[in-house]
């Protein structure tokens, strides 16, 4: 259930608690922003029992005196008075309250207790609370600043990007990218997030008609299901989310956790969740701005090719390099384009893609416009990369004018790259035109790559999908779990149609010999005991048994060894199982529960690939057939499954089916699966199927 | 033999050929730079037969009339007259000539022919030529501009970084980083490089007392040995080279080659050569500036730890993240430092590394200086990263003043990161103080990582080492090569002390059976025929032979199969060879000849690791013991050799010895090895040694 934030971001009436004109106080600066720099034309009520008037406006002694129920309360009073003030606001029917005041959970346990009371007030009364310890809210498109920063009045380039952050300083970093041309319509940053949190703002922006792209800086997600719901809502509204997640390394995670109360999950899990939700993850703030600016310019299809328009050989080559290294496609200019360029440009130009007009064109700068027009109109060019290696006064200004004019006349996507540390009039012209220059060719290629990859992902987007976590929140909190024996686990898998080897649990050596004969072919003998997980380490596994006497010997050796290592263990017997045919590839799949995002599936090829190269893919459950196919294909080891060096493809279809079946298994609440790992899975050649050779399964108690 | 460029970069007398004051002509602009904006106080002679005077100075009709032999000639006359002008210069005893004029090899074959004549003139007369088609030379530290760009007069921040480029535009990009605080003492960019080339400038800068760091932008290396010699000379002078190599991707390489005549080698080979020569490779121009600025600030030891001084929780966490992801070490603040900080800072600060003073410190900005002082003086802190998330007017200015003051008073290395797109007075203060703000935390971490890694590499630097290529240049051009049979190749290897399996070449089945008995254990049979390289594919290999009749059968099957596939081949027989013990790891090593850098060794583990993960290391020959050890350790697969999952380490010492022995073998001119590949090499557990199981060797003819 999403909260409608319309009256928060665009209130008709505001009550300001703690109104003051004391110079440089938070209240004075916030009131200055509201009265002098905002376009607020609703009713504004000031509350301060100690003052008659502030800013020439009358003060009320208490919020109860406000003649209407205000849409918004802005609270600036000291921390110890905030709960009282909020309680009075709720009593007066205030819909939303923004609390700037700091000094709560970020300073200690006393603050945490007050926050718990504030949260309880919000839950009890329905008044939604934004803050405390926050920089406020900036609705740039409506020119409304419920914020105390003197920077409010300087950061007024509105636009179609919405910004949702947790920390105020990094939010301001992004806001200052207005100076690089990004238009930001709305910035929300709710500090300690006792009630409203980043997910609420994402959901609001997904519905807001003036917002097309959502840029987010996340330190941690408090409420996983809420975040997922917001992200899926944005995806269904076709609003891309570009997100920087802080806390990717262990030391960054530690720093994040000391700074916020939010749980900062593992970087790998976050990245997988983001990918699955269609969130475009970036690595740094400059990249956040770059990628958001591309989305604000146009939506990707996923197959865009690049034209390069350059004015020097070096930047042509470096651009081509960056495009090549990012594995982005270089367009092939048509004969018509090449002919047009040859007609237009003197002999010094290198007519190709990358186009190098050479720096001599600056002597005839009127040629820039028609030459750029020829490139953007080429049918194979979807994006034109325009590297500007240096500021060169009026000449570069003319080049920038050509970019602005061609873009305006054609709607073509042109990405100027301002490579120099010197910005001049040309840069300013681009910014004024709302074109965001990217600051290096490497950044440009990286941004275009992320933008384009989103187009590819959208093709797979299933608007009906939502993760299990939302229904399973109550199950996740269940008590004790128990580990099943391999035989129990495999029997459960077999019952769900997952292939396991033919085998039989044997209680004595004679039964083992008989089982071997019945099974036929080579067999393996394995200790069956829920308490013994590393079976091989204690001599609990014997491979390659063929003759009945080998089975007898294996049974006896295994039992002796197991009893020696685990005298007290409850040993159920020995599993005699047909060995997998030779020649297959080993894979593994595991499902564990992430504390924020619920059950996650991890897939990879066995052994050293995972250990050395961390070559795995992950998904939240349920895993659909399309996502299973994608999971397998996005590992680098996929080449091995697909038949490297003419070795014939593996049974990828069977592997896909196994991932889906395992997901369905775990999603079935009746099964009460806590975690499961199939490792190794034998993957045969196409048509030969797959086999779960080992299975470790834990089940929640009470089933 | 290095050329002394002292009279080029700081001439006492100059003759200017083609002097003109026609507005915006190259000659006029170059003369303006020289007369009005340079601090040149030597003799300047103008030559123009059509003019009496230019810029109020008399003109000579011909260079022969110059009363002394000038150190430098600057040539601006049209392309068709350049050779004549240069010939006259050489006749007058000019030491160096700079040719700005374009229209040579870059426009077609006629230009190429003139360049060949110019090169011949240089070789014949000893006059060294810089250009043509070049932006000239800028000696900023002496304020001398032999350049026609109007930008000369604006780019005058001298310093200890030398800049050597090939393209003019990208060179100017770096020059404009003066606006970000980088001081550049000398910029050389010789355009078409008919004579003097980038290697000459690197060598000069290595000797120049005013240059400490060499920044280079390379599109291709014309003369491999000269480049290597220059780089090694710089390394021996302890002058780090930071280089951006353009042409890393196939399309970038194509663009580079269309733009310059230089051979642009493979990115992998270039990267390996750079690493071996101690060149710090970077990926983009902004990174070139970042890394050069760190070297200009201080030389790395390789074990520096980082302190983070931040003014917001978000930037503390993001900084820690970037440092963590780059695997840089975070310092541990001492109890004394923590106590000092606790004394200094109010309770809102998070006292730890990363330090988060919180934004509240901007209300008490006088605390920034002592707090920063406490951090930089911590004994575990070698570098202090100072993220500045936003421009915030005078407050940030005070923070920047604290950085400048602490650095000046302590000599501590402080890296400010200006994360915002808005630059203000604080930024300008840093730049004026010659402190280069890095523009994103990701860039900062990347730059520090490269800088610090150089310190680690320096520990291995062997000043006596130089590559084989220089001696072997004549051998590389040898004619036909022949491929040896496996038996011949292994016999050569064995003679050099490289371990190969025990084996015997057998001409008939009886001999094969006898050989099997003599060898003992399991054996392999392999066809021996120089024309058959993919032995397995044609049934030319039989494994696991134990009994004599198996050897007989294998011999017959192999011969039948080989004759069926290659009826005309000269089959020498069948090699019966002892199989390697089970349980080893397979590796490979190959040596091929790179057209620019000569013989290169490539090492990796066998099979899919190389194909899927390109996990190899490379070196120019000769490979020393230290480099062999490093080669093995820098692959990610090293973990496998080192005993992943408790499996005991492999015989790494034997593998190192094999790499060195193979290098020595190929370096021996008497062996005349063209290329060699040992694949697979069996690597046993520690003490078990290694075995070259297969060997393909090509030898130059005439030996």
Interface residues (C-beta under 8 A of the other chain):
Chain A: X102 X106 X107 X150 X151 X165 X166 X167 X168 X169 X170 X172 X173 X175 X176 X177 X178 X179 X180 X217 X219 X246 X247 X248 X249 X250 X251 X252 X253 X254 X255 X256 X258 X259 X260 X283 X284 X285 X286 X287 X289 X311 X312 X313 X314 X315 X316 X317 X318 X319 X320 X321 X322 X323 X324 X325 X330 X347 X348 X350 X352 X354 X356 X359 X360 X389 X390 X391 X392 X393 X419 X420 X421 X422 X439 X440 X441 X442 X443 X608 X611 X612 X613 X636 X637 X639 X640 X644 X645
Chain B: X102 X106 X107 X150 X151 X165 X166 X167 X168 X169 X170 X172 X173 X175 X176 X177 X178 X179 X180 X217 X219 X246 X247 X248 X249 X250 X251 X252 X253 X254 X255 X256 X258 X259 X260 X283 X284 X285 X286 X287 X289 X311 X312 X313 X314 X315 X316 X317 X318 X319 X320 X321 X322 X323 X324 X325 X330 X347 X348 X350 X352 X354 X356 X359 X360 X389 X390 X391 X392 X393 X419 X420 X421 X422 X439 X440 X441 X442 X443 X608 X611 X612 X613 X636 X637 X639 X640 X644 X645
